[in-house]
Amino acid sequence: MDNYEFQALIDEYGNTIYRFCKGMTYTTEDAEDLYQQTFLTAFEKRNNLDRTGNPKAYLMSIASNLWRNQKSTYARHQRIAPTVSYEEVEHGVPSNSDDMLETTIQTDEEATLRESIDKLPDKLKQVIVMYYSSEMSIEDIAKALHIPKGTVKSRLHNAKERLKEMMEREVNV
């Protein structure tokens, strides 16, 4: 695969890979690092990449493996010095009180969902982020994680059930 073909690959799948990285790490800085490392690794292995196969699943597999390998580093950094992204600091102020209330409720719900996703076991978290954030099909997730489609469906179902339970507990608190 030459450089032009590789650039076309980045153009085609870059946004999907970035959304996955962002969903798994939650900070822009960590997502960008994981994204860059994913394409650097893919570039190093570009001769093994079959453009006619499923390059999206191949790239997601690389990103997923890198995330798993770097997860302990992310966790350690968050324990030592939690990071706050620029987006979290720079929220705009709504123009009226109804908008502010609605924005506050939505922000709280998103934060609760994000916290709930973080509490999921890694196997469930990967599948839920790939399916919803990266908009991958069950078949593509199965290829990326090297597991059967039935296992993906089961993990997706279990993740949704656990998230539903966690969110209901938060509402009832």
N, C-alpha and C positions, 0 to 999 in steps of 0.2 A: 504494500500500500504506500503510495507516494504522499508527499506533503499536501497536495491539493485534495486528494481523497480524504485524508485525515481532517483537513479543515472543513470539508463538507460534512463529515461525521459530527464535528463539534457544532457546526451550524444547525444540524438537524436535531441532535439530541442534547445539546448543551443546557437548554432551559429545563428539560425533564430531570437531568442529572442534578442540576443546581437545586431544584425544588426538593428532590430527595435528600440532598445534603443538608439543606436548611431544615427540613422536617426532622432529621435525625439529630442535628446539633443545636438548633434553636438560636444560635448567634450568627450574625453575618460573618464575623471574622472566622469562626470555626468552619462554617459552611464553605466559605471561599477557599480555605486551606484544603478541606476535603475534596472539593471540586477540582482544584488545581492538581492535587496529588492523584486524583482519579485519571485525569487526562494525561498527566505525565507518565503514569504507569501504562496507560493504554498506548501512548506514543512509543514507549520502550518496547511494547509487545505488539506493535502494529503489524508485524509480519505474520503473527498468528491470527490476526483478525480476519474473519471471512465476511466481507461486505454483503454477500448474498444470503448469509445466515440471519442471525438475529443480533445485530450489533448493540441494540438498546439493552437487551438482556445481558450481554457481555459487559457493557459499561456499568450497568447496575450491579452486576456481580463484583466487579472491581471495587466500586464505591462501597458496597456492603462489606466486603472483606476488609477494606482499609478502615472503615468505621469501627468494625469489631476490634481490629488490632489497636486502634487509637482510643477506644472508649475509656480505658482506664486512665489515660493521660487527660482526656477531657474531664472526667470525674474528679481527678486529683486537682486539676486547675480550678474547677468550680468550688471545691472544698476550701482550697487555700485562698483564692481571690476570685469571688464571683464576678462575672463580667456582665455588663449591661450594654446592649447594642444601642447604636445611635438612634434607631427607630423608636426604641422604648423611651428614650430620653426626650425626643422631639415630637411629642404628641401635640397636635393642634388643638386649640380651645374652640369648641363649638360656639356658634353665634347666639343661641338662646338656650334657656334652661331645659326645654324639652329635648333638644338635640344632645345637650350635655348628659342628661339622665340616660337617654338611649345609648349614647356612646359608652358611658360608664358601665351599664348593664352588659353590653356586648363585649367590652374589654374584660370584664370580670368572668363572663362565660367562656371566652377564649382562653383566658389564663387558667381557669379550672380545667378545661379540656386539655390544654397543654400539660398541666401538672399530672392529670390522670394518664395521659399517654406516656409520660415519663415514668410512671409507676408500673407500667406494663412490663412483663418479662421481655427481654430482648427479641426473642423469636416472634412474639406477637407485635411488638412495636415496629419491627422491620416491615412486616406484612401490611400493617395498617397504614404506615407512611407511604410505602410503595403504591398501594392501591389508591389511596385518596390524594396524597400530595403529588405523587409522580404520575398518577392516572395510568398505571400499568394494568394490563389484563392479568387474570389469574394465571394464564399460560406463561406470560412473560415473567411473572414473579417466580413461578416454578423453575423456569430455566435459569433465572438469575441466581436463585438460592440453591439450585441443584436438589430440589425436593419434588415429590409428586404433586400434581394439581390438587388431589384430594387433601393433602396436608395443608396446602395454601388455603383452601376453602375452610378447613377446620380451624386453622389459626385465625383466619379473618373473622369467622363466626365467634370464636372464643374472645377475641379482642373486642369485638362490638359488644358482646354480653358483659364483659368486665367493665368497659367504659360506661355502659348504660347503668350498671350497678353503682359505680363510683360517682357518676354525675347525679344519680337519684339521692345518694347519701349526702352529697354536698347541698342539694336543694332542701333536704329535710333537716339540715343542721341549723 
